[in-house]
Amino acid sequence: MKNYLVVGIQQIGIGVHNLEDAWKWYSSTFGMDCPIFEEEAEAKLMLPYTGGKPRKRHAVLALNLQSGGGFEIWQYVGREPVSFKGEIKLGDLGILACKIKVKDVSSAFEHYKKREANLLGSVSEDPSGEKTFFMKDPYGNIFQIVKASDWLMNEKKITGGSYGAIIGVSDIDRSLAVYSDILGYDRIIYDRTGEFSDLSVISGGSIKCRRMLLGRSEPFTGPFSPIFGESVIELVSASDGPGRRIYDDRYWGDPGFIHLCYDIRGMDELRTYCESKGFPFTVDSMVSHDGKSFDMGEAAGHFSYFEDADGILIEFVETHKIPIMKKFGWYLDLTRRDPHKKLPGWMLKTLRFSRVKPGK
């Protein structure tokens, strides 16, 4: 029995060469202008993924308050980040693209066309008949624009935040133990094999592959579910066998999509369940800190990581303290609240007072 709660995608981690430059771009392009924390410190617990040594880093977690998962923008300090050699292709193993939610796909395409964004092709349709298009940021990361209907605030931005990801795996059926069972994406929206016109615009996109889009039969619930909203996961496997692992011979935090992070409640119960399914935590701040909260600068809680069947990193965060109105010293203690109860909309909307222009 599952005694933990998955609240939603908190963020997708993006390793970059220059945090300030990247945050400005993500803020102006995808509305990621509400920082939850910004911190310069050593990543002391990620030793399995940082060459066995603590590494200094500068990171910011920023949200788009219209709803959706945020971005954790991550830069090494004192170490030159190592980029992927060549171009990431469909069929490679790892997070291939971040899905971004919009109200109207065609309007979003025209918006980015006017801004002279790096659009990959034009508006097309996915296997379910939904409109979509792809674009690339200045750092080589691919984003898929998709329609969504769940929103928190109306800030007149063209997009919300992250709505999920396209993940390259070697065996979709084996991967379901993580994405369907542990994470709860138990509804198959489509499961098709072939060559797909909507994917043809990305590198390697003309190959024959199997793709499965997963949603949830039950909506997310929990304190921050109104702001993180719903999400989907798309698994893709190449029919002729997998390509390269995106993070082979590189560290976590190097440029690209470094992890997918879920906000959860019940870290002890989740740890036990993951172990029972053969996916033990590889990093666990709760154990490392004797059950005490891990200080993340302006926020605090527990975090952990495990690897899916292909070594792709999934992070879990159980938030204990978060700034609601930093200017007035108001922090929310989540340890005293019912984990299933949503925070009221007015409280979540006060996060707008923390909005900043990156670099200021």
KEFI-844455 format. One line per 2 residues: number of its first residue (from 0); for each residue x, y, z of N, C-alpha, C. Coordinates in steps of 0.2 Angstrom, whole numbers, plus 2048, in hexadecimal, padded with zeros to 3 digits. Example, Ala and Ser with C-alpha at 12.3 -4.5 7.8 and 13.67 -1.06 7.14 Angstrom:
2
0> 842:7E4:827:83E:7EA:827:842:7F0:827  840:7F5:823:844:7FB:824:840:800:827 $
! end
This chain:
360
0> 804:7FA:800:800:800:800:804:806:800  803:80B:7FC:806:811:7FC:804:816:801 $
2> 808:818:806:807:81C:80B:80A:823:80A  80D:824:804:810:82B:803:80B:82F:7FE $
4> 80C:835:7FD:808:839:7F8:80D:83D:7F3  80C:83C:7ED:80F:840:7E8:80B:846:7E6 $
6> 80D:84C:7E7:80A:852:7E7:80A:855:7E0  80F:853:7DC:810:856:7D5:817:857:7D3 $
8> 818:859:7CD:81F:85B:7CB:821:862:7CE  826:862:7D3:828:868:7D6:82D:86C:7D1 $
10> 831:868:7CE:836:86B:7C9:839:866:7C5  83C:869:7BF:841:865:7BB:847:869:7BC $
12> 84D:865:7BD:853:868:7BE:857:869:7B7  85A:86F:7B7:85D:871:7B0:864:873:7B2 $
14> 869:86F:7B0:870:872:7B1:872:877:7AB  875:87C:7AD:877:881:7A9:87E:884:7AA $
16> 881:887:7A5:888:88A:7A6:887:891:7AA  882:895:7A9:881:89B:7AC:87A:89C:7AF $
18> 879:89C:7B5:873:89C:7B8:86F:8A2:7B7  872:8A8:7B8:86F:8AE:7B7:86C:8AF:7B0 $
20> 870:8AD:7AB:86E:8AE:7A4:868:8A9:7A3  869:8A3:7A5:863:89E:7A4:85D:8A0:7A7 $
22> 85D:8A2:7AD:857:8A4:7B1:854:8AA:7AE  857:8AF:7AB:854:8B4:7A8:850:8B2:7A2 $
24> 853:8AD:79E:850:8AA:798:84A:8A6:79A  84A:8A2:79F:845:89E:7A1:83F:8A2:7A4 $
26> 841:8A8:7A7:83C:8AC:7AA:838:8B0:7A5  83C:8B3:7A0:838:8B6:79B:835:8B2:796 $
28> 837:8AC:795:834:8A7:790:82F:8A3:793  830:8A0:799:82B:89C:79C:828:89E:7A2 $
30> 829:8A4:7A4:826:8A7:7AA:829:8A5:7B1  82F:8A2:7B1:832:8A0:7B7:835:8A5:7BB $
32> 830:8A9:7BE:833:8AF:7C2:831:8B0:7C9  82F:8AA:7CC:82E:8AA:7D3:833:8A5:7D7 $
34> 838:8A8:7DA:83D:8A3:7DD:83B:8A1:7E4  83B:89A:7E5:83A:897:7EB:840:897:7EF $
36> 845:895:7EC:84C:896:7F0:851:898:7EB  856:89B:7ED:85D:89C:7E9:862:89B:7EE $
38> 867:897:7EC:86C:895:7F1:873:893:7EE  878:895:7F1:87F:893:7EF:882:88F:7F4 $
40> 883:889:7F3:886:885:7F8:889:87E:7F5  88C:87A:7F9:88E:874:7F7:889:86E:7F7 $
42> 889:86B:7F1:884:865:7F1:888:85F:7F4  887:85E:7FA:88B:859:7FE:888:852:7FE $
44> 882:851:7FC:87F:84B:7FD:87E:847:7F6  880:84B:7F1:87F:848:7EA:886:844:7E7 $
46> 88A:842:7EC:890:83F:7EA:890:839:7E5  88B:835:7E5:88A:830:7DF:88A:833:7D8 $
48> 888:839:7D8:887:83C:7D1:88C:842:7D0  890:844:7D5:895:84A:7D4:89C:847:7D5 $
50> 89E:841:7D2:8A5:83F:7D3:8A7:83E:7D9  8A3:83C:7DE:8A5:83A:7E5:8A7:840:7E9 $
52> 8A6:846:7E7:8A8:84C:7EB:8A3:851:7EB  8A2:855:7F1:89D:85A:7F1:89F:860:7EC $
54> 89A:863:7E9:89B:868:7E4:897:86E:7E5  89B:874:7E4:897:87A:7E5:893:87B:7E0 $
56> 88D:87E:7E1:888:880:7DC:884:886:7DE  881:889:7D9:87C:88E:7DA:876:88C:7D7 $
58> 870:88C:7DA:86A:889:7D8:864:88E:7DA  85F:88E:7D6:859:892:7D7:853:88D:7D5 $
60> 84E:88D:7D9:848:88A:7D7:843:88F:7D6  840:890:7D0:83C:895:7CE:835:892:7CB $
62> 830:895:7CD:829:893:7CA:826:898:7C6  821:895:7C2:81C:89A:7BE:816:899:7C2 $
64> 813:89E:7C5:80D:89E:7C9:807:89C:7C5  807:89C:7BF:801:89A:7BB:7FF:893:7BC $
66> 805:88F:7BE:804:888:7C0:809:884:7BC  80B:87E:7BF:810:87A:7BB:816:879:7C0 $
68> 81A:874:7BE:820:873:7C2:825:878:7C0  82A:879:7C5:82F:87F:7C4:835:87C:7C1 $
70> 83A:880:7C0:841:87F:7BE:846:880:7C4  84A:87A:7C5:850:87B:7C9:856:87D:7C5 $
72> 858:883:7C4:85D:885:7C0:864:884:7C4  868:880:7C1:86E:87E:7C5:875:87F:7C2 $
74> 879:882:7C5:880:884:7C2:885:882:7C7  88A:87E:7C4:890:87D:7C8:894:883:7C9 $
76> 897:884:7CF:89C:889:7D1:8A3:886:7D2  8A8:889:7CE:8AE:886:7CF:8B0:880:7CB $
78> 8AB:87E:7C7:8AC:878:7C3:8A9:87A:7BC  8AD:879:7B7:8AA:87A:7B0:8A5:874:7AE $
80> 89E:876:7AD:89A:871:7AB:89B:86D:7A5  89A:867:7A4:89B:863:79F:895:862:79B $
82> 895:864:795:88F:863:790:88F:85C:78D  889:85A:78B:888:854:787:88C:854:780 $
84> 890:84F:77F:894:84F:778:88F:84D:773  88E:852:76E:88A:851:768:883:854:76A $
86> 87E:851:767:877:853:768:873:84E:76B  86F:84F:770:86A:84A:772:865:849:76D $
88> 864:842:76D:85F:840:767:85A:83B:76A  854:83B:767:84F:837:769:851:830:769 $
90> 850:82C:76E:853:825:76F:858:825:774  85B:82B:776:860:82B:77B:85C:82B:782 $
92> 860:829:787:85D:827:78E:85E:82D:792  858:830:795:858:836:799:852:83A:798 $
94> 852:840:79B:84D:845:79A:84E:848:793  84A:847:78E:84B:84A:788:848:851:787 $
96> 842:852:78A:83F:858:789:83B:85A:78F  83A:860:791:835:862:796:82F:865:793 $
98> 829:862:795:823:864:792:821:86B:796  81E:870:792:81C:876:795:815:877:793 $
100> 811:879:798:80A:87A:798:807:880:795  803:881:791:800:887:78E:7F8:886:78E $
102> 7F5:88B:78D:7ED:88B:78C:7EC:88A:785  7F0:88D:780:7EE:88C:779:7F5:88B:775 $
104> 7F6:885:772:7FC:884:76F:7FD:888:769  7F8:889:765:7F9:88D:75F:7FB:895:761 $
106> 7F8:897:766:7FA:89E:768:801:89E:76B  803:899:76E:809:899:771:80F:899:76B $
108> 80D:895:766:812:894:761:813:89B:75D  80D:89F:75C:80E:8A6:759:812:8AA:75E $
110> 810:8AA:764:814:8AE:769:81C:8AD:768  81E:8A7:768:825:8A5:768:828:8A7:761 $
112> 824:8A6:75C:826:8A8:755:828:8AF:755  823:8B3:758:825:8BA:758:82B:8BC:75C $
114> 82C:8B8:761:832:8BA:765:838:8B7:762  838:8B3:75C:83D:8B0:759:841:8AB:75D $
116> 83D:8A7:761:83F:8A2:764:841:89C:760  845:898:762:848:892:75E:843:88D:75E $
118> 83E:88D:759:838:889:758:83B:883:754  839:87D:756:83B:877:752:835:875:74E $
120> 834:877:748:82F:876:744:829:87A:745  823:877:744:81C:87B:745:818:877:74A $
122> 812:879:74B:80D:876:74F:80B:86F:74B  80B:86A:74F:809:863:74D:804:860:752 $
124> 803:85A:751:7FF:856:755:802:850:758  801:84E:75F:804:848:762:7FF:843:760 $
126> 801:83C:762:7FD:837:760:7F5:837:763  7F4:83B:768:7ED:83C:76A:7E9:841:766 $
128> 7ED:845:762:7E9:84A:75E:7EA:851:761  7EE:851:766:7EF:858:76A:7F4:85C:766 $
130> 7F3:862:766:7F8:867:762:7FE:867:767  804:868:764:80A:869:768:80F:86C:763 $
132> 815:86E:766:81B:870:762:821:870:767  827:870:764:82D:870:768:831:876:766 $
134> 835:878:76C:839:87E:76B:840:87C:76F  845:880:76E:84B:87E:771:84E:885:774 $
136> 850:884:77A:853:88A:77E:85A:88C:77B  85D:891:77D:864:893:77B:869:88E:77D $
138> 868:889:781:86D:885:784:86C:87E:781  867:87D:77D:867:876:779:861:872:77C $
140> 85E:874:781:858:870:784:852:871:781  84E:86B:780:848:86B:77C:842:86B:781 $
142> 83D:86F:77E:837:870:782:831:86F:77D  82C:86B:780:826:869:77C:820:86D:77F $
144> 81D:871:77B:818:875:77D:811:871:77C  80D:870:781:807:86C:781:802:870:785 $
146> 7FB:86E:783:7F6:871:786:7F4:86E:78D  7F2:873:792:7F0:870:798:7EA:875:79A $
148> 7E6:872:79F:7E0:876:7A1:7DF:878:7A8  7E4:876:7AC:7E4:878:7B3:7E9:87D:7B5 $
150> 7E6:883:7B8:7EA:889:7B9:7E9:88B:7C0  7EE:88F:7C3:7ED:892:7C9:7EC:899:7C9 $
152> 7F0:89D:7C6:7F0:8A4:7C5:7EF:8A6:7BE  7ED:8AC:7BD:7ED:8AF:7B6:7F1:8B5:7B6 $
154> 7F7:8B4:7B3:7FC:8B9:7B3:7FE:8BB:7AC  7F9:8B9:7A7:7FA:8BB:7A0:800:8B9:79D $
156> 803:8B4:7A0:809:8B1:79D:807:8AC:798  80B:8AB:793:809:8A6:78D:80A:89F:790 $
158> 80E:89D:795:80E:896:797:80D:896:79E  80D:890:7A1:80E:88E:7A8:815:88B:7A8 $
160> 815:886:7AD:81C:883:7AE:81C:87C:7AB  820:878:7AE:821:871:7AB:81B:86D:7AC $
162> 819:869:7A7:813:865:7A7:816:85E:7A6  81C:85C:7A7:81F:856:7A7:825:855:7A2 $
164> 826:84F:7A0:82C:84F:79C:82C:849:797  830:849:792:831:843:78D:837:840:790 $
166> 837:83A:791:83D:836:794:83E:830:790  845:830:78E:847:82A:78A:849:825:78E $
168> 846:81F:78D:847:819:791:849:813:78C  84C:80E:78F:84E:808:78B:848:803:78A $
170> 844:803:78F:83E:7FE:78F:838:801:793  833:803:78F:82D:807:792:82A:802:797 $
172> 829:7FC:796:825:7F8:79B:829:7F7:7A1  82F:7F7:7A1:833:7F7:7A7:833:7FD:7AB $
174> 833:803:7A7:833:809:7AA:82C:80B:7AE  827:808:7AC:820:809:7AF:821:808:7B7 $
176> 825:803:7B9:826:802:7C0:827:809:7C4  82B:80D:7C1:82C:814:7C4:827:819:7C2 $
178> 825:81A:7BC:821:820:7BA:81A:81E:7BB  817:818:7BA:810:817:7BB:80F:815:7C3 $
180> 813:810:7C5:812:80E:7CC:814:813:7D1  81B:814:7D2:81D:818:7D7:81B:820:7D7 $
182> 81B:822:7D1:819:829:7D0:811:82A:7CE  80E:825:7CD:807:825:7CC:804:827:7C6 $
184> 808:827:7C0:805:829:7B9:802:822:7B7  7FC:820:7B9:7F9:81A:7B8:7F4:81A:7B2 $
186> 7F4:81F:7AE:7EF:820:7A8:7F3:820:7A2  7F2:81C:79D:7F5:81C:797:7F1:820:792 $
188> 7F3:826:790:7F0:82A:78B:7F1:828:784  7F7:826:783:7F8:822:77C:7FE:81E:77D $
190> 7FF:819:779:804:814:779:805:812:771  80A:815:76E:80A:814:766:811:812:765 $
192> 812:80F:75F:819:80D:75D:819:80F:755  81E:812:753:81F:814:74C:823:81A:74B $
194> 823:81E:746:826:824:745:821:82A:745  823:82F:749:81E:834:74B:820:83B:748 $
196> 81B:83E:744:81D:845:741:81E:84A:746  81B:84A:74C:81C:84F:751:823:84F:754 $
198> 826:849:754:82D:848:757:832:849:751  831:84A:74B:835:84A:746:83A:850:746 $
200> 837:855:74A:83B:85C:74A:841:85C:74F  841:857:753:847:856:758:84C:851:755 $
202> 852:852:758:858:84E:755:856:846:756  857:843:751:855:83C:751:84E:83A:751 $
204> 84A:83F:750:843:83E:750:83F:83A:74B  843:838:746:840:834:741:840:82C:742 $
206> 843:82A:748:844:823:749:83D:820:74B  83D:819:74A:837:816:74D:838:815:754 $
208> 833:816:758:833:816:75F:82C:814:762  82C:812:768:826:811:76C:826:817:770 $
210> 820:81A:771:81F:820:776:818:81F:779  818:820:780:813:81F:784:812:825:788 $
212> 80C:829:788:80A:82E:78C:806:82C:792  809:82E:798:805:82C:79E:803:832:7A2 $
214> 7FC:831:7A4:7F9:836:7A9:7F7:833:7AF  7F3:836:7B3:7F1:833:7B9:7E9:832:7B9 $
216> 7E7:82D:7BC:7E0:82C:7BC:7DD:830:7C2  7E1:832:7C7:7DF:836:7CC:7E3:83C:7CC $
218> 7E0:842:7CD:7E4:848:7CD:7E9:849:7D3  7EE:84C:7D3:7F3:84E:7D8:7EF:851:7DE $
220> 7F1:850:7E4:7EF:853:7EA:7F4:855:7EF  7F3:859:7F4:7F8:85B:7F8:7F9:862:7F8 $
222> 7FD:865:7FD:7FE:86C:7FE:7FF:870:7F8  804:86E:7F4:806:872:7EE:803:870:7E7 $
224> 7FE:86B:7E8:7FB:869:7E1:7F8:86E:7DD  7F5:873:7E0:7F2:878:7DC:7F7:87C:7D7 $
226> 7FD:87D:7DA:802:881:7D6:806:87C:7D1  807:876:7D3:80B:872:7CF:807:86F:7CA $
228> 800:86E:7CB:7FB:86C:7C6:7FC:865:7C4  7F9:863:7BF:7F9:85C:7BC:800:85C:7B7 $
230> 801:856:7B5:807:855:7B1:806:84E:7AD  80B:84D:7A8:80B:846:7A5:812:845:7A4 $
232> 813:83E:7A3:81A:83C:7A1:819:838:79B  81E:839:796:81E:836:790:825:832:78F $
234> 824:82B:78F:82A:826:78E:82B:825:787  831:825:785:833:824:77E:839:81F:77E $
236> 838:819:77A:83D:814:779:83E:813:771  845:813:76F:846:812:768:845:80A:767 $
238> 842:809:761:841:802:75F:847:7FE:75D  84D:802:75B:853:7FF:759:858:7FE:75F $
240> 855:800:765:85A:800:76B:85B:807:76D  85D:808:774:85F:80E:777:865:811:774 $
242> 865:818:774:86B:81C:773:86F:81D:779  872:823:779:877:824:77F:873:826:785 $
244> 876:825:78B:874:828:791:876:82F:791  871:834:792:873:83B:792:878:83D:797 $
246> 878:83A:79D:87D:83C:7A2:882:837:7A3  884:832:79F:88A:82E:79F:890:833:79F $
248> 895:831:7A3:89B:835:7A4:89A:83D:7A5  894:83E:7A8:893:845:7AA:890:845:7B1 $
250> 890:84B:7B4:88E:84C:7BB:887:84E:7BB  883:84C:7C0:87D:850:7C2:87E:857:7C2 $
252> 87A:85B:7BF:87B:862:7BF:87F:865:7B9  882:860:7B5:884:863:7AF:87F:865:7AA $
254> 880:868:7A5:87B:86B:7A1:876:866:79E  86F:868:79F:86A:864:79C:865:863:7A2 $
256> 860:85E:7A0:85B:85D:7A5:85D:857:7AA  85F:859:7B0:863:855:7B5:85E:851:7B9 $
258> 858:852:7BA:854:84E:7BE:84C:851:7BD  848:84C:7BF:841:84E:7C0:83F:84E:7C7 $
260> 83C:853:7CA:83B:853:7D1:834:854:7D3  832:84F:7D8:82B:84F:7DA:82A:851:7E1 $
262> 825:856:7E3:823:858:7EA:81F:852:7ED  821:84F:7F2:81E:84A:7F5:81D:84B:7FD $
264> 818:847:800:817:847:807:818:83F:809  81C:83E:80E:81D:837:811:824:834:80E $
266> 829:837:810:830:835:80D:831:82E:810  830:82C:816:831:826:819:82D:820:815 $
268> 827:822:814:823:81D:810:825:81C:809  827:821:806:829:821:7FF:830:81D:7FF $
270> 834:81E:803:83B:81A:803:839:813:803  835:811:808:833:80A:809:830:807:803 $
272> 82C:80B:7FF:828:808:7F9:82D:808:7F4  831:80D:7F3:836:80C:7ED:83B:806:7EE $
274> 83D:805:7F4:841:7FF:7F5:83E:7F9:7F4  838:7F8:7F5:834:7F2:7F4:833:7F1:7ED $
276> 834:7F6:7E9:833:7F6:7E1:83A:7F5:7DE  83F:7F5:7E2:846:7F4:7DF:849:7FB:7DD $
278> 847:800:7DF:849:807:7DE:84B:80B:7E4  850:809:7E8:852:80C:7EE:855:813:7ED $
280> 854:817:7F2:857:81E:7F2:85F:81D:7F1  861:821:7ED:869:822:7EC:86B:828:7F0 $
282> 867:82D:7F1:869:833:7F5:863:834:7FA  864:835:800:85F:836:805:861:83B:80B $
284> 85E:841:80A:860:846:80F:85D:844:816  857:841:816:854:83F:81C:859:83A:821 $
286> 85C:835:81D:860:831:821:867:835:822  869:839:81E:870:83C:81F:86F:841:824 $
288> 869:844:826:869:849:82B:865:847:831  865:840:832:861:83D:838:85A:83F:839 $
290> 857:840:833:850:842:833:84E:849:833  853:84D:834:852:854:834:852:857:82D $
292> 84E:85D:82D:84D:860:827:854:863:824  854:862:81D:85A:865:819:859:86C:818 $
294> 85D:870:819:85D:877:818:85E:879:811  85A:87C:80D:85B:87E:807:85B:886:806 $
296> 85E:889:80B:85E:890:80B:857:893:80D  853:895:809:84C:898:80B:847:893:80C $
298> 848:88C:80B:844:887:80B:847:881:80F  843:87C:811:846:877:815:841:871:814 $
300> 844:86B:814:841:864:814:845:85F:813  843:859:810:846:853:80F:847:852:807 $
302> 84C:850:805:84C:84E:7FE:850:847:7FD  84E:844:7F7:851:83E:7F5:851:83D:7EE $
304> 856:838:7EC:856:836:7E5:856:82F:7E4  853:82C:7DE:854:826:7DC:855:826:7D5 $
306> 857:820:7D2:858:81F:7CB:853:81B:7C8  850:81D:7C2:84B:818:7BF:84F:812:7BB $
308> 84C:80E:7B8:84F:808:7B5:855:80A:7B0  855:810:7AE:85B:812:7A9:860:817:7AC $
310> 85F:818:7B3:864:81C:7B7:862:824:7B6  85C:825:7B4:859:82C:7B4:857:82E:7BB $
312> 859:834:7BD:858:836:7C4:851:839:7C5  84E:837:7CA:848:839:7CD:849:83C:7D4 $
314> 847:842:7D5:848:845:7DC:841:845:7DF  841:845:7E6:83B:846:7EA:83D:84B:7EF $
316> 838:850:7F0:839:855:7F5:833:855:7FA  834:854:800:82F:855:805:830:85C:809 $
318> 82C:861:807:82E:868:809:82B:869:810  82F:86B:815:82D:86D:81B:82C:874:81C $
320> 830:878:819:82F:880:81A:830:883:813  82C:888:812:82D:88B:80C:82B:893:80D $
322> 82E:897:80A:82D:89E:80A:826:8A0:806  821:8A3:80A:81B:8A5:806:81C:8AD:805 $
324> 81E:8B1:80A:81F:8B8:808:826:8BA:80C  82B:8B9:808:832:8BA:80B:833:8C1:80D $
326> 830:8C6:80A:831:8CD:80C:82E:8CE:813  82A:8CA:815:827:8CB:81C:828:8C6:820 $
328> 82D:8C1:81F:82F:8BC:823:82A:8B7:824  825:8B5:81F:820:8B0:820:822:8AA:81D $
330> 823:8A5:821:825:89E:81F:820:899:821  81E:895:81C:819:890:81E:81C:889:820 $
332> 81A:887:826:81C:880:829:817:87B:827  819:877:822:815:872:820:814:86B:824 $
334> 819:86B:829:819:865:82D:813:865:832  80F:86A:832:809:86A:837:803:86A:833 $
336> 803:869:82C:7FD:869:828:7FB:862:826  7F5:861:825:7F3:85A:822:7F6:85A:81B $
338> 7FA:854:81A:7FD:854:813:7F9:853:80D  7F3:851:80E:7EE:850:808:7EA:857:807 $
340> 7EB:85C:80B:7E7:862:80A:7EA:867:806  7E7:869:801:7EA:86E:7FD:7EA:875:801 $
342> 7F0:879:7FF:7F0:87F:802:7EB:884:7FF  7E8:888:802:7E3:88D:7FF:7E6:891:7F9 $
344> 7E2:893:7F4:7E5:896:7EF:7E8:89D:7F1  7E4:8A1:7F5:7E7:8A7:7F7:7EE:8A7:7FA $
346> 7EF:8A1:7FE:7F6:8A1:801:7FB:89F:7FB  7FA:89B:7F7:7FE:89A:7F1:800:8A0:7ED $
348> 7FA:8A4:7EC:7FB:8AA:7E8:7FF:8AF:7EB  800:8AF:7F2:805:8B4:7F5:80C:8B3:7F3 $
350> 80E:8AD:7F0:814:8AC:7ED:816:8B1:7E8  811:8B4:7E5:813:8B9:7E0:817:8BF:7E3 $
352> 816:8C0:7E9:81A:8C6:7EC:822:8C4:7ED  823:8BE:7EB:82A:8BC:7EB:82D:8BD:7E4 $
354> 829:8BE:7DF:82B:8BF:7D8:831:8C4:7D7  836:8C2:7D3:83B:8C6:7D2:83D:8C6:7CB $
356> 841:8CB:7C9:844:8CB:7C2:84B:8C8:7C3  84D:8C2:7C0:853:8BF:7C1:859:8C4:7C0 $
358> 85E:8C3:7C4:864:8C8:7C3:863:8CE:7C7  85D:8CF:7CA:85C:8D5:7CF:85D:8D3:7D6 $
! end
